Amino acid sequence: MAGFLIKTFGCQFNELYSATIADALRRGGHQPSDSLGEASLVIINTCAVREKAEEKAFSFLGEAAKLVGARRIVFMGCTATLDKERAVRIAGRGLNVVEGTAGMEQVLSLVGNVVPLGEVDCTAPRSLFPTADIELIRGCESYCTYCIVPRSRGPEVVVDAGEVLHRAERAIGSGFSELLFLGQNINRYRSSFGGLIETMSAVDELDGNFWFWFLSSHPANFTPEEVRRVMELRHIEHRLHLPLQSGSDRILERMNRRYTIADYARLAEPIRENVGWTLTTDIIVGFPGETDDDFVHTVDAVRRFQFDGAFLAKYSDRPGTPASRMQDKVPPALIDERHSALLSIVQDLSEQSNQVLAGRCVDVLVLAVHAGGHAFGRSIDGRNVWFSCSEPAPGVGTFVSVTIDHGSREGLHGTRLC
């Protein structure tokens, strides 16, 4: 049977879609290939949030077109929405293009027109085990001035809560230990059960031994009371990812984020008051008009909120966004300098946060087991955990208790309790 190769760029949504396609192809008798030279079908799942990811996708498309031919390539995702013409120029006529606004059923239908698929199951791709990614809301209508997602993913489309619960229940029944609920702005989720909190509360009532969490939250659509309600759920992982983006109210306004640092502080307060929870964030360095004072405010905010982890991005123009038309761009060299300085602070905070847990016992979900009595997992508050374990080795997807020997910037290191 034909071999297939899937190249994925970008977010957790793309990982979910690629894994679902791969499962359907395997059920159709197709085998994954390790290289373009062995593949007769190539699927390129693209991301347009950063220019670098776009260029990598186009470069890979050019390589694939030479070896496989346009008619055996599916080019999908955000970049397929924004620059279909360039993709066709690179690959040639006959390229199969699926725009990023398409849902899973549409994607699978087009792939099925290229090669026969097996039975389609959108519940939980086995290749992501032990985590079941479940889509709640696709698309975005928040219109941050730097973000291209509203154009590339389109308006919001929700999955009904009944279907969400069905997928969650099936995943738990199939042995998945962790559920990850996804949405570009998941706090805007609304369905027959109510909003996000009501739906998560219904998930929490399902039978089974499992953890769950969700991405990504938007501070403008979250309240402190909702944060506290989430923290009371029995199966919720003890972590909140809450993108800050900037510590300057002036820059937040230019970004159209619709909250202030004071608003963010009220959301963060319940998390910071509970030592068993972690708070992580996203920050953009060098947004147009960011002054030295604005950057100082961001540094102050990072120290104030004591983030356990932060994902830093250097600002880059995305075509068609309001920010790309702003004239007061920060010089690239200064962006690099600020990024380096902030990264050092963030890494130090992560190391301090992890070192505090030395000598403690933490609950860990096992994600990988290696030869020689070594394993890797994630703690209930979202930290990476490397640990040693005696025979019998724990199974992937099981929960174990680990005594922490020490912490590092990357995570925790310890030994499984017998």
C-alpha positions, 0 to 999 in steps of 0.5 A, spaced: 500 500 500 501 507 499 506 510 504 504 517 507 508 522 510 505 528 514 509 534 516 506 539 521 507 546 523 504 550 528 499 549 534 496 543 538 490 544 533 494 542 527 497 536 531 490 534 533 488 534 525 494 531 523 494 525 528 486 524 526 488 524 518 494 519 520 489 514 524 484 514 518 490 513 513 493 507 517 486 504 518 485 504 510 492 500 510 497 506 508 503 506 512 507 512 514 513 513 511 520 516 514 522 520 508 519 524 501 523 519 497 518 513 500 512 517 500 506 517 495 502 521 499 504 528 502 500 532 507 503 539 509 499 542 515 501 549 515 502 555 520 502 562 519 502 565 526 510 566 524 513 568 518 518 563 519 513 557 520 510 559 513 517 559 509 519 552 512 512 550 509 513 553 503 520 550 502 518 543 504 512 544 499 517 545 494 521 539 496 515 534 496 513 537 489 519 535 485 519 528 488 511 526 489 508 531 484 502 536 486 496 531 485 499 527 491 500 533 496 495 536 501 497 543 503 492 545 509 492 549 515 493 557 516 498 558 510 493 555 505 488 560 507 492 566 506 497 564 500 494 559 496 496 562 490 503 561 492 503 554 494 500 552 487 506 556 483 511 552 487 507 545 487 504 546 480 497 545 478 493 539 481 495 541 488 490 539 493 489 545 498 484 545 504 484 552 507 485 553 515 477 554 516 475 547 514 473 542 520 475 535 521 470 532 516 472 537 510 479 535 511 478 528 511 473 528 505 478 531 501 484 527 503 479 521 502 478 524 494 486 523 494 487 516 497 482 511 500 481 512 508 479 507 513 473 508 518 474 515 520 474 516 528 474 523 530 474 522 538 481 521 540 487 519 535 491 513 538 497 516 536 497 522 541 496 517 547 495 518 553 492 525 551 486 525 548 485 532 544 478 535 543 476 541 539 471 545 543 471 551 538 475 553 532 476 560 529 477 567 533 473 573 533 478 577 538 482 581 533 488 582 536 492 587 532 498 583 531 494 576 530 493 573 523 488 567 526 482 571 525 483 571 517 487 564 517 482 560 521 475 564 520 470 566 525 468 561 531 465 555 530 463 551 536 462 543 537 456 542 541 457 540 549 453 533 548 458 531 542 464 534 547 462 530 552 461 524 548 468 524 545 471 525 552 467 519 555 469 515 549 476 517 550 476 515 557 473 509 556 478 507 551 484 508 556 486 515 555 489 518 561 489 526 560 484 530 556 486 536 553 480 541 550 482 546 545 480 553 542 483 559 539 480 563 545 476 557 549 473 562 554 468 564 548 466 557 548 458 557 548 453 551 547 447 547 550 450 546 557 452 554 557 459 556 557 466 553 558 466 552 566 459 549 565 462 544 560 468 543 564 464 541 570 460 536 566 466 533 564 469 533 571 463 528 573 465 523 568 467 516 571 474 514 571 481 516 573 483 522 568 486 529 568 484 534 564 486 541 562 484 546 556 488 551 552 488 557 550 485 562 555 484 570 554 484 574 560 479 579 557 474 573 557 475 570 564 473 572 570 476 571 577 470 567 579 471 562 573 478 561 575 476 559 582 471 555 580 475 551 575 480 550 581 475 546 585 474 541 579 476 534 581 480 532 575 483 539 573 490 539 572 493 544 577 495 549 572 493 555 568 496 558 561 494 565 561 497 569 555 499 576 558 503 578 551 505 585 555 506 588 561 504 595 559 497 597 559 499 602 553 501 596 549 496 592 551 491 597 548 495 597 542 494 590 541 487 590 542 487 585 548 481 589 552 484 588 559 489 592 563 495 589 568 490 590 574 485 586 570 490 580 569 492 581 576 485 579 579 485 573 574 492 571 577 491 572 584 487 565 586 493 561 582 498 565 586 495 564 592 495 556 591 502 553 592 499 547 588 498 551 582 502 553 576 501 560 572 504 560 565 504 565 559 505 568 552 509 574 551 511 578 545 517 582 545 518 588 541 511 590 539 511 596 534 511 602 539 514 598 545 519 603 548 524 602 554 519 604 559 514 599 556 519 593 556 521 595 563 513 594 565 513 587 562 519 585 566 516 588 572 510 584 570 514 577 569 517 578 576 510 580 579 507 574 577 512 569 578 511 565 572 513 558 572 514 558 565 513 563 559 513 562 551 517 568 548 516 571 541 519 576 537 514 580 534 514 579 526 509 583 521 503 578 519 500 581 512 494 584 513 494 585 520 493 592 523 500 592 527 503 590 520 501 597 518 504 601 524 510 605 523 514 605 529 517 599 529 522 596 534 529 595 530 530 588 530 537 588 534 533 591 540 528 586 539 533 581 540 536 584 546 530 585 549 528 578 548 535 575 551 534 579 557 527 577 558 529 570 557 534 570 562 529 572 567 524 567 565 529 561 565 531 563 572 524 564 575 522 557 572 529 554 575 527 557 582 520 554 581 522 547 580 527 547 585 522 549 591 519 542 589 526 538 591 524 533 597 517 533 595 512 527 592 508 529 586 503 526 582 506 524 575 502 522 568 507 517 565 508 519 557 514 515 555 518 509 558 526 508 556 531 502 557 535 502 563 529 504 568 528 511 566 522 514 564 519 521 563 512 524 565 508 530 567 506 533 574 499 534 575 501 542 575 504 541 568 512 540 569 516 536 565 519 530 570 524 525 568 525 520 573 528 513 574 524 507 576 525 500 578 522 494 575 516 493 573 516 499 569 510 503 569 506 503 563 505 509 559 498 513 561 499 510 568 499 515 574 505 514 579 508 518 585 515 521 584 520 523 589 523 530 587 531 530 587 532 537 584 529 542 579 532 545 573 530 550 568 527 544 564 523 541 569 523 536 575 528 530 576 526 524 581 525 517 583 519 513 582 516 511 589 515 503 590 
